[in-house]
Amino acid sequence: MNQNIISRITDHFEKLSKSHKAIARFVLEHFDKAAYMNVEQLSRVTGVSEATVVRFSSELGYEKYQQFQHAVWEYAKSKLTSVQRIELTYGRLDTDNILSNVLHADIDKIRTTLSGIDQQEFNSIVNVISNARRIYIVGLRSASYLAGLLGFYLNLIFDQVIVVSSVSASEIFEQLYRINEEDVVIGISFPRYSKRTINALRYAKAKGVTVVGITDGAFSPIKVNADYALLARSDMESFVDSLVAPLSVINALIVALAARKKDDLRNNFETLEHIWHDYDVYDTVDDNVDSLYTTKQTEK
C-alpha cells in the first residue's frame, strides 16, 4: 500500500457504511488513541460490534486488524506533539521498571531493524558514498547527534565531508548550493520529521544529486525524497526519540565504508596518531604512570 492510513480512510469515506463511517471518524479525529486500541476497545468507543471493526479494517485493504492498527500507529508517531507523547507513554508505562522496559524495547527495535533491513540497498549505499566527490550530511533536531557522529567518522575516512548545520532555513541552502551530480547528500530524520531536512533533500534531488535517506519507514518523507534508504526502527519513549537502532545502522555503515577504504584509512590514522600524540589529545598510559609517580613522591 502506497498511501498512509488517513489518506486511505479519506479516499474510501463516501463509500463506507454508516457503522464504518463511525469508526472512520473516530480514527481521523483521534488517531493518537486509536493507534493503541485493540478490536474490543475500538468497538466500545465507536458503538459498533467487534466484527464490524474487523470488517472495516478489511475494507481498507488490511488482511488482519493488527495490520490496520500498525498503520494507524505508523501515522500517529510522526504527528504526535510532545504533550501527546507524554500523555500516551505514561498512561501505558510501568514506571516501577522504566530501566528494564526501555532497554528491552531498544533491543527489540534493533532486532526488528535487522530482520527488515535490505542488505542489497545497504551495499548500494556503500558504493554510492565511496564514489562520491563530496559527502553532505543533513540531520537536524534530535537527528543532529546522529549526523554529527556519522560526520565525525566519515571525516577520518574521506577528504570532503560536510555536516550541514542550521540556525535558519536559508543557511542550509547556503551550504548546499554548490552540490552537483558527483556528490551525495545523506538525510537523517525520524518522527517528528524535520521540514528543513525534507526541503534540503528535495533541493538536492532537483539538482540531480544522489540522495541517501536514513529514516524509519516506507511512508517517511525522507524515504520518499531519497534514491536509496536505510530503514531503522525508531520509537518514542515519553518525549524522547529512541534512536538506538538508527545509531546501530550508522555504525554498520561507517564500518563498511572503512573496510572499503582500509588502505587510505590506515595511512590517515598513522598521520593522526602522530598529531594526537604531539598535541596531547588523548590520555595515555604514560600520563597515568607519571601522575601516579608524582602523587607518591608528594606523599613522601
KOLSEDO-454151 format. One record per residue (C-alpha): residue in three letters; z negated, y, x. Coordinates in steps of 0.25 Angstrom, whole numbers, padded with zeros to 4 digits, always signed. Each point is the difference from the previous one (the first is absolute). Example, Ala and Ser with C-alpha at 12.3 -4.5 7.8 and 13.67 -1.06 7.14 Angstrom:
2
Ala-0031-0018+0049Ser+0002+0014+0006
***
This chain:
300
Met+0000+0000+0000Asn+0004+0013+0006Gln-0008+0009-0010Asn-0015+0003+0001Ile-0008-0004-0012Ile+0000+0014-0007Ser+0015+0001+0000Arg+0002-0014-0006Ile-0010+0003-0011Thr+0007+0014-0003Asp+0013-0006+0000His-0004-0011-0010Phe-0009+0008-0008Glu+0009+0003-0012Lys+0004-0015-0002Leu-0015-0004+0000Ser-0007-0005-0012Lys-0012+0008-0006Ser-0010-0009+0007His+0007+0000+0013Lys+0001+0015+0000Ala-0015+0001-0002Ile-0001-0008+0013Ala+0011+0009+0007Arg-0007+0013-0004Phe-0013-0005+0006Val+0006-0004+0013Leu+0008+0013+0001Glu-0012+0009-0003His-0011-0009+0008Phe+0008-0007+0010Asp-0012+0001+0010Lys-0009-0008-0010Ala+0011-0010-0004Ala+0002-0004+0014Tyr-0013-0007+0000Met+0000-0006-0014Asn+0002-0015-0003Val+0007-0004-0012Glu-0013-0001-0008Gln-0004+0014+0004Leu+0014+0007-0003Ser+0000-0007-0013Arg-0013+0005-0004Val+0003+0015+0003Thr+0013+0000-0006Gly-0004-0008-0013Val+0011-0010+0001Ser-0001-0015+0002Glu+0000-0007+0014Ala+0013-0007-0003Thr+0006+0014-0003Val-0004+0005+0014Val+0006-0012+0006Arg+0013+0002-0008Phe+0000+0015+0004Ser+0000-0003+0015Ser+0011-0011-0002Glu+0009+0010-0008Leu-0001+0009+0012Gly+0005-0011+0009Tyr-0012-0006+0006Glu-0002-0015+0000Lys-0015+0001+0000Tyr-0010+0010-0004Gln-0006+0001+0014Gln+0014+0005+0005Phe+0000+0011-0010Gln-0015+0004+0004His+0004+0000+0014Ala+0012+0009-0003Val-0010+0010-0007Trp-0009-0001+0012Glu+0011+0003+0010Tyr+0004+0012-0008Ala-0014+0005-0002Lys-0005-0001+0014Ser+0011+0011+0004Lys-0004+0009-0011Leu-0015+0000-0001Thr-0008+0012+0004Ser-0012-0001+0010Val-0009+0002-0012Gln+0006-0012-0008Arg+0000-0009+0012Ile-0015+0003+0002Glu-0003-0003-0015Leu+0008-0013+0000Thr-0005-0005+0013Tyr-0015+0002-0002Gly+0002-0006-0014Arg+0004-0013+0005Leu-0006+0000+0014Asp-0012-0009+0004Thr-0008+0012+0007Asp-0010-0010+0006Asn+0011-0007+0008Ile+0009+0011+0004Leu+0002-0004+0015Ser+0003-0014-0004Asn+0009+0003-0011Val+0008+0011+0007Leu+0002-0009+0013His+0005-0012-0009Ala+0009+0009-0008Asp+0006+0005+0013Ile+0002-0015+0005Asp+0007-0003-0013Lys+0009+0012+0002Ile+0005-0005+0014Arg+0002-0014-0006Thr+0008+0006-0011Thr+0008+0008+0009Leu+0003-0011+0010Ser+0005-0009-0012Gly+0010+0010-0005Ile+0005+0007+0012Asp+0014-0001+0004Gln+0002-0005+0014Gln+0015+0003+0001Glu-0003+0014-0005Phe-0011+0001+0011Asn+0010-0005+0011Ser+0011+0010-0005Ile-0010+0012+0001Val-0004-0004+0014Asn+0015+0000+0003Val+0002+0014-0006Ile-0012+0006+0007Ser+0003-0006+0013Asn+0014+0006+0000Ala-0003+0014-0005Arg+0002+0012+0008Arg-0012+0007-0006Ile-0011-0005-0009Tyr-0007+0009-0010Ile-0012-0005-0008Val-0004+0007-0013Gly-0014-0004-0005Leu-0009+0010-0008Arg-0013+0001-0006Ser-0008-0014+0002Ala+0013-0006+0006Ser-0001+0011+0011Tyr-0009-0010+0007Leu+0010-0011+0000Ala+0011+0009+0004Gly-0009+0005+0012Leu-0003-0014+0005Leu+0015-0004-0001Gly+0004+0013+0007Phe-0011-0002+0011Tyr+0005-0014+0004Leu+0015+0002-0002Asn-0001+0012+0009Leu-0005-0010+0011Ile+0013-0008-0002Phe+0011+0010-0003Asp+0004+0014+0005Gln+0002+0008-0012Val-0010-0002-0011Ile-0004+0011-0010Val-0011-0001-0010Val+0003+0010-0010Ser-0012+0009-0004Ser-0002+0008-0012Val-0007+0013-0004Ser+0011+0004-0009Ala+0012-0006-0006Ser+0009+0008+0008Glu-0006-0004+0013Ile+0004-0015-0003Phe+0015+0004-0001Glu-0001+0010+0013Gln-0004-0013+0007Leu+0011-0008-0006Tyr+0012+0009+0000Arg+0006-0006+0013Ile+0000-0014-0005Asn+0014-0007+0000Glu+0006-0014-0002Glu-0006-0005+0014Asp-0014+0002-0004Val-0010-0008-0009Val-0010+0006-0010Ile-0012-0008-0003Gly-0007+0004-0013Ile-0014-0005-0003Ser-0007+0002-0014Phe-0008-0008-0010Pro-0006+0004-0014Arg-0001+0011-0003Tyr+0013+0003+0007Ser+0002+0013+0008Lys+0011+0008-0006Arg+0002+0006+0014Thr+0003-0013+0006Ile+0009-0004-0011Asn+0008+0013+0001Ala+0001-0002+0015Leu+0006-0013-0001Arg+0010+0005-0011Tyr+0004+0011+0010Ala+0002-0011+0011Lys+0008-0008-0009Ala+0009+0011-0003Lys+0002+0003+0015Gly+0005-0014+0002Val-0012-0005+0007Thr-0006-0014-0001Val-0013+0000-0007Val-0011-0010+0001Gly-0011+0000-0010Ile-0014-0006+0001Thr-0006-0001-0014Asp-0005-0009-0010Gly+0010-0005-0010Ala+0014+0000-0006Phe-0002+0011-0009Ser-0006+0009+0011Pro+0008+0013+0001Ile-0001-0002+0015Lys+0008-0014-0002Val+0010+0007-0009Asn+0004+0010+0011Ala+0000-0010+0012Asp+0011-0008+0006Tyr-0011-0010+0005Ala-0014-0002-0005Leu-0013-0008+0004Leu-0009-0002-0012Ala-0014-0002+0002Arg-0011-0001-0011Ser-0009+0012-0002Asp-0011+0003-0010Met-0010+0010-0004Glu-0015-0002+0003Ser-0006+0011-0007Phe+0007+0013+0004Val+0003-0007+0014Asp+0014-0006+0003Ser-0001-0014+0006Leu+0010+0000+0010Val-0004-0012+0008Ala+0013-0008-0003Pro+0009+0011+0004Leu-0007+0002+0013Ser+0001-0015+0003Val+0015+0001-0003Ile+0001+0013+0009Asn-0007-0008+0011Ala+0010-0011-0001Leu+0012+0010+0001Ile-0006+0006+0012Val-0002-0014+0007Ala+0014-0004-0004Leu+0006+0013+0006Ala-0008-0001+0012Ala+0005-0014+0002Arg+0015+0005-0001Lys-0003+0011+0010Lys-0009-0008+0009Asp+0006+0003+0014Asp+0000+0015-0003Leu-0014-0001-0006Arg-0005-0006+0013Asn+0006+0011+0008Asn-0006+0010-0009Phe-0014-0006+0001Glu+0001-0001+0015Thr+0002+0015+0000Leu-0010+0003-0011Glu-0011-0008+0007His+0001+0009+0012Ile-0001+0012-0008Trp-0012-0005-0008His-0007-0003+0013Asp+0004+0013+0007Tyr-0005+0009-0012Asp-0012-0009-0004Val+0005-0003-0014Tyr-0008-0013-0002Asp-0013-0005+0003Thr+0000-0011+0011Val-0009-0011+0006Asp-0001+0009+0013Asp-0005+0011-0009Asn-0011-0009-0006Val-0004-0005+0014Asp-0001+0014+0006Ser-0008+0004-0012Leu-0010-0011+0001Tyr-0002+0002+0015Thr-0003+0015-0002Thr-0010-0004-0011Lys-0007-0010+0009Gln+0000+0010+0011Thr-0006+0011-0009Glu-0011-0010-0005Lys-0004-0003+0015
***
